[in-house]
Amino acid sequence: MNVLSTLPRRLTSVFLVLGLSGLLLACASNEAPSLYARLGGEKGLTTLVDRSIARAVQDPRTRRGLAGVTLPPFKQHLRVQLCSLAGGGCNAQDQTLSGTLKGLSFTASEFDALVDILREELDQAGAGAAAKSQLLRMLAPMKHDFATPNA
């Protein structure tokens, strides 16, 4: 049998194998990115925390609750906790987010204002609606862990 006579069949087989391989790779890579990735990873969370806390210490609705807080370690704990919650692989077992925030004396309305700032910063960062909603849903139950009722 002549090699040239089998060439079309061989090429068809090669293209079929390559096509199926590409299809399998495409299916394998269609896994949804983690919340951490959708929030911009380490850089995105660092920016989000830094900007949100910078605004919160200046905002009359929230600054009272942050008075006296040493900001660099507080922001670091907050970044690690958000990274852990968002599936970024950060090890946050030493301290929970509730524990990070528990020493603060936020009222419920101050907490709500802090969430508003966070929401605005998520919008500013271009976070998608689904990522923003997912993160805020994770944080919402923590309000009762550290916010005191309004006076």
matplotlib code that plots the C-alpha trace (Angstrom):
import matplotlib.pyplot as plt

x = [0.0, 1.3, 1.9, 0.4, -2.9, -3.3, -2.3, -5.9, -7.0, -4.0, -4.6, -8.2, -7.3, -4.7, -7.2, -9.9, -7.5, -6.4, -10.0, -11.1, -8.1, -9.0, -12.6, -11.6, -9.2, -11.8, -14.3, -11.7, -10.9, -14.5, -14.4, -15.6, -12.9, -12.9, -14.4, -10.8, -9.8, -12.9, -12.0, -8.6, -6.6, -4.1, -3.7, -7.4, -8.1, -5.2, -6.6, -10.2, -9.2, -6.8, -9.3, -12.3, -10.5, -8.9, -12.4, -14.0, -11.5, -12.4, -16.2, -18.2, -20.6, -17.8, -14.7, -15.9, -15.8, -12.3, -10.8, -7.7, -7.3, -3.8, -4.5, -1.7, -2.2, -6.0, -5.9, -3.6, -5.9, -8.9, -7.1, -6.2, -9.8, -11.3, -8.8, -9.7, -13.4, -13.1, -11.2, -7.7, -5.9, -4.9, -4.4, -6.8, -7.1, -5.4, -8.1, -11.6, -13.0, -15.4, -12.4, -10.7, -13.7, -14.9, -12.7, -14.4, -17.4, -19.5, -23.2, -25.5, -25.8, -22.0, -21.7, -24.2, -22.2, -19.0, -20.8, -21.9, -18.3, -17.2, -19.9, -18.9, -15.2, -16.2, -18.0, -15.0, -12.7, -15.0, -16.1, -18.9, -22.3, -22.2, -18.8, -19.9, -23.1, -21.3, -18.8, -21.4, -23.6, -20.6, -20.1, -23.7, -24.1, -21.1, -22.9, -24.4, -21.0, -19.6, -22.1, -24.1, -27.7, -28.1, -28.6]
y = [0.0, 3.4, 5.9, 8.7, 6.8, 6.6, 10.2, 11.6, 9.0, 9.7, 13.5, 13.0, 10.9, 13.4, 16.3, 14.2, 13.4, 17.1, 18.3, 15.9, 16.8, 20.5, 19.8, 17.9, 20.6, 23.2, 21.3, 20.8, 24.5, 25.6, 25.3, 28.6, 30.7, 31.0, 34.0, 34.9, 35.0, 37.0, 39.6, 40.0, 37.7, 39.0, 42.4, 42.9, 42.1, 44.3, 47.2, 46.5, 46.4, 49.3, 51.6, 50.5, 51.0, 54.3, 55.6, 54.1, 55.9, 59.2, 58.6, 60.2, 57.2, 54.7, 56.5, 56.3, 52.5, 52.4, 55.0, 53.7, 50.7, 50.0, 49.9, 47.9, 44.7, 45.2, 45.4, 42.4, 40.3, 41.5, 40.6, 37.1, 36.5, 37.7, 35.6, 32.6, 33.2, 33.7, 30.4, 32.0, 29.4, 31.8, 30.2, 32.1, 29.5, 31.6, 34.2, 34.4, 37.4, 37.8, 37.8, 40.4, 42.7, 41.8, 44.3, 47.1, 48.8, 49.2, 49.9, 48.2, 51.4, 51.8, 48.2, 49.0, 52.1, 50.0, 47.5, 50.4, 51.5, 48.0, 47.6, 50.9, 49.9, 46.5, 48.5, 50.8, 47.8, 46.4, 43.3, 41.5, 41.5, 37.7, 38.1, 41.1, 39.4, 36.2, 38.1, 40.3, 37.2, 35.6, 38.7, 39.5, 36.9, 38.3, 41.5, 40.0, 38.8, 42.3, 45.0, 46.3, 47.5, 51.2, 53.3]
z = [0.0, -1.0, 1.9, -0.1, -0.5, 3.3, 3.9, 3.9, 6.3, 8.6, 8.5, 9.3, 12.3, 13.5, 13.2, 14.9, 17.8, 18.1, 18.0, 20.7, 22.8, 22.5, 23.4, 26.5, 27.5, 27.0, 29.1, 31.9, 32.0, 32.1, 35.9, 37.4, 38.9, 42.7, 44.4, 45.3, 41.7, 40.7, 43.4, 41.8, 44.0, 46.5, 44.8, 44.4, 48.1, 49.3, 47.3, 48.5, 52.1, 52.0, 50.2, 52.3, 55.6, 54.5, 53.7, 56.9, 59.2, 57.6, 57.2, 60.0, 59.9, 60.7, 62.2, 65.8, 65.7, 64.3, 66.7, 68.4, 66.1, 64.9, 61.2, 59.6, 61.6, 61.5, 57.7, 57.4, 59.5, 57.5, 54.2, 55.4, 56.6, 53.3, 51.4, 53.4, 53.0, 49.3, 48.7, 48.2, 50.3, 53.0, 56.4, 58.8, 61.5, 64.1, 64.0, 62.7, 61.0, 63.8, 66.2, 64.1, 64.3, 67.7, 69.5, 67.6, 69.1, 66.0, 66.2, 63.8, 61.7, 61.7, 60.5, 57.7, 56.7, 56.6, 54.3, 52.1, 51.8, 51.0, 48.4, 46.7, 46.7, 45.1, 42.4, 42.0, 41.6, 38.9, 40.8, 39.1, 40.6, 41.5, 43.2, 45.1, 46.3, 47.2, 49.4, 51.1, 51.8, 53.5, 55.7, 56.6, 59.3, 61.1, 61.9, 65.0, 66.2, 66.9, 66.1, 69.1, 68.6, 67.9, 71.0]

ax = plt.figure().add_subplot(projection="3d")
ax.plot(x, y, z, "-o")
ax.set_aspect("equal")
plt.show()
